[in-house]
Amino acid sequence: MRTETTINDTRDFGIGRLLHNLPALRRMGFAANRRLLEVERVSHDCALGEEAFQDLQHPRQRAGQRVPALRFADPQVQALLHALLMFVFLPQGFTNKELRQVFAVLLGKHSGEIMPGCMSYELCRLRVHGLIERIPKSHRYRLTSLGLRTAMFYTRVYSRVLRPGLAILPTHDEKASAAPLHRTFQAAEKAVHSWCDNAKIAA
């Protein structure tokens, strides 16, 4: 597999079209390619260690500053990390306003319903947890390597594993009941009840 970068309009990156801008454009292209390769690598294995995962589940004190938790099953946290992934390929990162617009849509709201101060709070806890960093001499942010791994892990496990799995368990729908996971849980439940009956224990 080969990656080739094509830039149709250099002004999309705040760079002019004259020949002397070529070195800056070249640096931008290399940065985009490196980011793509990093995303592809993390996407292949976005697992988080137990310590890193638990560190996000509880408030922490760091450098005298209280850091709110980023709990895995919190819908707002899931929407926030989904929103971050929308900007993962942008070398220039994202602003408070840009993230707020995407975040609002994912929460089913209008961007005007989320105040800039509320978004600043979210940016602060992301930054102190080490998931994003401010681009020097700007008001723009970008995902760190830990942030990219965390966002992919949270969103993939929640939307592709946990929610579909839980949706199968309590249902009586014939199609869902035929799913291998549902049959496995039914067999396990039957085995537990059978063991309890044999041991004269009320399940």
C-alpha positions as CSV (number, residue, x, y, z in Angstrom):
1,M,0.0,0.0,0.0
2,R,1.3,3.5,-0.9
3,T,0.2,6.9,0.3
4,E,0.3,9.8,-2.0
5,T,-0.7,13.4,-0.9
6,T,-2.4,15.7,-3.3
7,I,-3.1,19.4,-2.4
8,N,-5.5,21.0,-4.8
9,D,-5.7,24.4,-3.1
10,T,-2.7,25.5,-1.0
11,R,-4.8,28.3,0.6
12,D,-6.7,25.6,2.4
13,F,-3.6,25.5,4.6
14,G,-2.9,29.2,4.7
15,I,-0.1,28.9,2.2
16,G,0.3,30.8,-1.0
17,R,0.7,29.4,-4.5
18,L,4.1,31.0,-5.4
19,L,7.1,28.8,-5.8
20,H,8.9,30.1,-2.7
21,N,6.1,28.6,-0.7
22,L,7.0,25.1,-1.8
23,P,9.1,24.2,1.3
24,A,6.3,25.1,3.6
25,L,3.8,23.1,1.5
26,R,6.3,20.2,1.5
27,R,6.4,20.3,5.4
28,M,2.6,20.3,5.5
29,G,2.4,17.3,3.2
30,F,4.9,15.3,5.3
31,A,3.0,16.2,8.5
32,A,-0.2,14.9,6.9
33,N,1.4,11.7,5.8
34,R,3.0,11.1,9.2
35,R,-0.4,11.7,10.8
36,L,-2.1,9.2,8.5
37,L,0.5,6.5,9.2
38,E,0.0,7.1,13.0
39,V,-3.7,6.8,12.7
40,E,-3.4,3.6,10.7
41,R,-1.1,2.1,13.2
42,V,-3.2,3.1,16.2
43,S,-6.4,1.9,14.4
44,H,-4.9,-1.5,14.1
45,D,-4.3,-1.8,17.8
46,C,-6.0,0.9,19.9
47,A,-5.9,-1.0,23.2
48,L,-5.4,0.9,26.5
49,G,-3.6,-0.5,29.5
50,E,-5.5,-1.0,32.7
51,E,-3.7,1.8,34.5
52,A,-4.3,4.3,31.7
53,F,-8.0,3.2,31.5
54,Q,-8.6,3.5,35.2
55,D,-6.9,6.9,35.3
56,L,-9.6,8.3,33.1
57,Q,-12.5,6.8,35.2
58,H,-11.8,8.8,38.4
59,P,-11.1,12.5,39.1
60,R,-7.5,13.2,39.7
61,Q,-5.3,15.9,41.3
62,R,-2.5,17.0,39.0
63,A,-0.2,19.9,39.9
64,G,-2.7,21.1,42.3
65,Q,-5.5,21.1,39.7
66,R,-8.6,18.8,40.0
67,V,-9.1,16.8,36.8
68,P,-12.6,15.6,36.2
69,A,-13.0,12.0,35.1
70,L,-13.7,10.9,31.5
71,R,-16.0,8.0,32.3
72,F,-16.2,5.4,29.6
73,A,-20.1,5.0,29.5
74,D,-20.9,8.7,29.8
75,P,-22.7,9.7,26.6
76,Q,-21.2,13.2,26.7
77,V,-17.7,11.8,26.9
78,Q,-18.5,9.4,24.0
79,A,-19.8,12.4,21.9
80,L,-16.7,14.4,22.8
81,L,-14.2,11.8,21.8
82,H,-16.2,11.1,18.6
83,A,-16.0,14.8,17.8
84,L,-12.2,14.8,18.3
85,L,-11.8,12.0,15.7
86,M,-13.4,14.3,13.1
87,F,-10.3,16.5,13.2
88,V,-7.7,13.8,13.4
89,F,-6.4,14.3,9.8
90,L,-6.2,18.1,10.0
91,P,-2.6,19.3,10.4
92,Q,-3.7,22.7,11.7
93,G,-5.8,21.1,14.4
94,F,-9.1,22.6,15.6
95,T,-10.5,25.5,17.5
96,N,-13.0,25.7,20.4
97,K,-15.7,26.8,17.9
98,E,-15.0,24.0,15.4
99,L,-15.1,21.3,18.0
100,R,-18.2,22.8,19.6
101,Q,-20.1,22.6,16.4
102,V,-19.4,18.9,15.9
103,F,-19.9,18.1,19.5
104,A,-23.3,19.8,19.5
105,V,-24.5,17.8,16.5
106,L,-23.4,14.5,18.1
107,L,-25.5,15.5,21.2
108,G,-28.5,16.3,19.1
109,K,-28.2,20.0,19.8
110,H,-27.6,23.2,18.0
111,S,-24.1,24.7,18.3
112,G,-25.7,27.8,20.0
113,E,-26.9,25.6,22.8
114,I,-23.4,24.9,24.0
115,M,-21.6,28.0,25.3
116,P,-17.9,28.6,24.5
117,G,-17.2,28.4,28.3
118,C,-18.6,24.9,28.4
119,M,-16.4,23.9,25.5
120,S,-13.4,25.5,27.2
121,Y,-14.1,23.3,30.3
122,E,-14.1,20.2,28.1
123,L,-10.9,21.3,26.4
124,C,-9.3,21.9,29.7
125,R,-10.0,18.4,31.1
126,L,-8.9,16.8,27.8
127,R,-5.7,18.8,27.9
128,V,-4.9,18.1,31.6
129,H,-5.5,14.4,31.0
130,G,-3.0,14.6,28.2
131,L,-5.4,13.8,25.3
132,I,-5.0,17.0,23.5
133,E,-2.3,19.7,23.3
134,R,-2.4,23.4,22.3
135,I,-0.5,24.2,19.1
136,P,2.2,26.7,20.0
137,K,1.4,30.4,19.4
138,S,-2.2,29.7,18.5
139,H,-5.7,29.0,19.9
140,R,-5.8,25.6,18.1
141,Y,-5.5,22.1,19.5
142,R,-4.6,18.7,18.3
143,L,-4.9,15.1,19.5
144,T,-1.8,13.6,21.2
145,S,-0.9,10.0,20.6
146,L,-2.6,9.1,23.9
147,G,-5.6,11.1,22.9
148,L,-5.9,9.3,19.5
149,R,-5.5,5.9,21.1
150,T,-8.1,6.7,23.9
151,A,-10.6,8.2,21.5
152,M,-10.4,5.2,19.2
153,F,-10.6,2.7,22.1
154,Y,-13.5,4.4,23.8
155,T,-15.6,4.9,20.7
156,R,-14.9,1.5,19.0
157,V,-15.5,-0.6,22.1
158,Y,-18.6,1.3,23.1
159,S,-20.3,1.5,19.7
160,R,-19.1,-1.8,18.1
161,V,-18.9,-4.2,21.1
162,L,-20.7,-3.1,24.2
163,R,-23.9,-1.6,22.8
164,P,-24.6,-4.3,20.2
165,G,-23.8,-7.0,22.7
166,L,-26.0,-5.6,25.4
167,A,-28.8,-5.0,22.9
168,I,-29.0,-8.7,22.3
169,L,-29.2,-10.0,25.8
170,P,-32.6,-8.9,27.1
171,T,-34.5,-9.2,23.9
172,H,-37.0,-11.8,22.8
173,D,-36.7,-11.0,19.2
174,E,-36.3,-14.2,17.1
175,K,-33.5,-12.8,15.0
176,A,-31.5,-11.5,18.0
177,S,-32.2,-14.8,19.9
178,A,-30.5,-16.6,17.0
179,A,-27.3,-14.6,17.5
180,P,-24.3,-16.7,18.8
181,L,-23.7,-14.4,21.7
182,H,-27.3,-14.6,22.8
183,R,-27.3,-18.4,22.6
184,T,-24.0,-18.5,24.6
185,F,-25.4,-16.4,27.4
186,Q,-28.6,-18.6,27.4
187,A,-26.5,-21.7,27.8
188,A,-24.4,-20.1,30.6
189,E,-27.6,-19.0,32.4
190,K,-29.0,-22.5,32.0
191,A,-25.9,-24.1,33.4
192,V,-25.8,-21.8,36.4
193,H,-29.5,-22.5,37.2
194,S,-28.8,-26.3,36.8
195,W,-25.9,-26.1,39.2
196,C,-27.9,-24.2,41.8
197,D,-30.7,-26.7,41.6
198,N,-28.4,-29.6,42.1
199,A,-26.7,-27.8,45.0
200,K,-30.2,-26.9,46.5
201,I,-29.4,-23.2,46.3
202,A,-32.0,-20.7,45.2
203,A,-30.7,-18.8,42.2
